[in-house]
Amino acid sequence: MPLWGAVAISTSWDITTLKITGSGTSYPANLFAPSELSLTAGKTTVLVGTSGSGKSTLLRMLAGLECVPENFRLEGLPSGLKRAYMTQDVHLLPWFTVERNAGISNELRGEAIDHSGVARALEQLDLVRDAQKYPGQISGGMAQRTALARTLLEDADLNLLDEPFAALDAITRRNMQDLVKQHFHGKTVVLVTHDPMEAIRLGDAIYVLSQAEPGGPAAFTLFAQTDDDAPARADQLFKRLQST
């Protein structure tokens, strides 16, 4: 069962579709070519592309952590939208236990800690036995599960995942992907990855960021998925990335 039920989309905002259009100017040249990207509520949208194509920059814009250029429009993204942001670096406080790191957002906002929610998250992510350990006492996979619990406890309208599993070994990465599929089901997610198979496994929609020339502006292109099995589709996506 998903941690917070099947759907966790706020009904007070119309976020059925988020559109990103126009050309964003950044770093001396245009970062994005005129194009459009639609994010559907309750679905996982995956962004793949070569290094430097602007994937993480776009995610930081969506997170409100990077200024949006004047001629770059983010339509349908309310200023009060609750967002959660998970990166490759788990950012756990070394002097906090696993349990306290998972529920740290409440503390940072001066709110009462949701002890029952934290307990439920730790149970479903198999962290109960390690709840009182410190980050230096747990494995990389446990640290990522702690960061995932912290992200889920935000119960956000928009969840932004920036290559969160890139540093993990193949087996741990696969396990983390399964946890994301289970616990983010019905939530609005934007995931950045370099891994074609991860994109195929997790994405409801996949956009490829491609540059006509190295260092040039990147355009968003929807990757048309076929009825082939996952390895075949991942191979198709890999070949598509090779051609960008």
Stockholm file with secondary structure:
# STOCKHOLM 1.0

chainA/1-244         MPLWGAVAISTSWDITTLKITGSGTSYPANLFAPSELSLTAGKTTVLVGTSGSGKSTLLRMLAGLECVPENFRLEGLPSGLKRAYMTQDVHLLPWFTVERNAGISNELRGEAIDHSGVARALEQLDLVRDAQKYPGQISGGMAQRTALARTLLEDADLNLLDEPFAALDAITRRNMQDLVKQHFHGKTVVLVTHDPMEAIRLGDAIYVLSQAEPGGPAAFTLFAQTDDDAPARADQLFKRLQST
#=GR chainA/1-244 SS CCTTCSCCCCTTSCCSEEEEEECCBCSSSBSBCSCCEEEETTSEEEEEECTTSSHHHHHHHHHTSSCCCTTEEEETCCTTCCEEEEESSCCCCTTSCHHHHHTHHHHHTTCCCCHHHHHHHHHHTTCGGGTTCCGGGSCHHHHHHHHHHHHHHTCCSEEEEESTTTTSCHHHHHHHHHHHHHHTTTSCEEEEESCHHHHHHHCSEEEEEEESSTTSCEEEEECCCCSSCHHHHHHHHHHHHHTC
#=GC SS_cons         CCTTCSCCCCTTSCCSEEEEEECCBCSSSBSBCSCCEEEETTSEEEEEECTTSSHHHHHHHHHTSSCCCTTEEEETCCTTCCEEEEESSCCCCTTSCHHHHHTHHHHHTTCCCCHHHHHHHHHHTTCGGGTTCCGGGSCHHHHHHHHHHHHHHTCCSEEEEESTTTTSCHHHHHHHHHHHHHHTTTSCEEEEESCHHHHHHHCSEEEEEEESSTTSCEEEEECCCCSSCHHHHHHHHHHHHHTC
//
